[in-house]
Amino acid sequence: MRPFKAWAVKFLRRLQARGRFALARFEGPNGSRAAPKAAPGNALVSVETDGKETGGLPPQDGQPMELVYRIAHELKAPLTAIIYSSELLGILERLDASPDAHKEALIRNIGSNASRVNRRISELLDFLRVRQGDLELQTRPLAIGPVVTEVASHLGGLFDSKGQSLELDLPDSLPPVQADRDRLQRILSNLLENANELSPDNSSITVTARQVGQTIVVEVKDSAPAITEDDTRRLFDLCYTGEGANGRQPLPDLGPSLAILKQLVELHHGEIWVESEIGKGNTFAFSLPVLS
């Protein structure tokens, strides 16, 4: 076996073991969701970052705990994809009978789902830091067009997998904004992932950026069924689940992610909203102040 292949298989097996451990922590014996135990001293949850443990959050309307439950539950799907893809890749490696294209597709699947898990964990950490008043943005002047292009390129495989087209309308002449690059990328990634999930196969998604007064407005337009007026009012609430009512189809569980995005946008002194029109899809948009 070539050195790189040996390293890749070893890495994937280690990732597989970690994925199983993560699933076991959030599932009960029958696959049910397990609640994390409260930390001593009434702390709600403790977060470990860079090898250092931060203090727990006190209970506040039950929302942080609900967020932990729901994001942990959401992480199960990409972790399962990572585990099964790595297992299949290991089988193909042992058989050494699969075309390289099949292996490359599995590796892409592992990479995209691992990135998704990483983003969700980062969102959860940011939410908890905001609640504690510990989140500091590392802002600098940014041209928004290149950031949008980079994120769209990184997520291209998601849209290809559903036969969707992703179109960008980004004028070169837009003035810069003062923003945290990592958080801006996270906002864009989340909105594009939602558009990919909500929109049907072989549809189109469009991202536009334009100047409106002293702000830059970025819009992500999908081809999904229109979100109801009642849903649009509640979509950015932390506890909103998108459950179907009156016979309508339930929305994907976007509440936690969109609630966190709202926090990040507002930390940049911006706004975020959604507009829907029957037969024309939904437009998720956010604005950031132009750098003065």
Secondary structure, DSSP 8 states (H G I E B T S, - for coil): --HHHHHHHHHHHHHHHHHHHHHHHHB-TTS-B------GGG-----EETTEE------STTHHHHHHHHHHHHHHHHHHHHHHHHHHHHHHHHHT-S-HHHHHHHHHHHHHHHHHHHHHHHHHHHHHHHHHT-----EEEE-HHHHHHHHHHHTHHHHHHTT-EEEEE--TT---EEEEHHHHHHHHHHHHHHHHHHS-TT-EEEEEEEEETTEEEEEEE--S----HHHHHHTT-TT------TT-----S-HHHHHHHHHHHHHTT-EEEEEEETTTEEEEEEEEEB--
